[in-house]
Amino acid sequence: MKLLASMLMAAFLAAPILPAIAAGETPAAPQANAKIDLAQGAAGFTAVCAACHGADGNSTIVANPALAQQHPEYLVKQLHDFKSGARKDPVMQGFASALSDQEMKNIAGWLASQKSKGGFAKDKDLVVLGERIFRGGIQDRNIAACAGCHSPNGAGLPVQYPRLAGQHADYTIKQLVEFRDGKRGNSLPMTQVAAKLNDREIKAVADYIAGLR
């Protein structure tokens, strides 16, 4: 009786893979999530990304974002969005489309391990307005404070919100304008906030962010 029960149990456990065997397929073994390979990430970044984003992720081209020390989850999401077209950029879509999910994770992990060199504010008259909006929002127009999601020092919140501290003001201005004008649509909260900002306020916030440490 025990032998019969054992045989029935074995047949039950094997049932899900029998059709695959019958079809000439080899059932795939369960695989654990692959670990981040920082060496491969560094090599991939150097080959694909460094020309625009700097050798260590600290871009010197103000139109291209600094990526060093950015949260890896955010970077992976943006790469997937570029790849799928959810975030529009023909140059980035071409690069992202060539990357596998693991390559994206490796590159993002390596960038997160690099130290941001930061930037600085340039317009002392506007930076006061920028600080006020970043830290307190604009209450009479229901504009939320940037610090509520991106933290008071611009460090962001891992997984949820990107690091902003030290980002090039020119790049931040471009992104806020694109959120406001509907050209970038892969973040509903940012679209809703940017929609209420005028050009001067966007420039002020971007300048303040550039000087955050």
Secondary structure, DSSP 8 states (H G I E B T S, - for coil): -HHHHHHHHHHHHHGGGHHHHHTT-------------HHHHHHHHHHHTHHHH-TTS---STTS---TT--HHHHHHHHHHHHHTSS--HHHHHHHHT--HHHHHHHHHHHHTS---------HHHHHHHHHHHHH-BGGGTB--THHHH-TTS--BTTTB---TT--HHHHHHHHHHHHHTS--S-HHHHHHHTT--HHHHHHHHHHHHT--
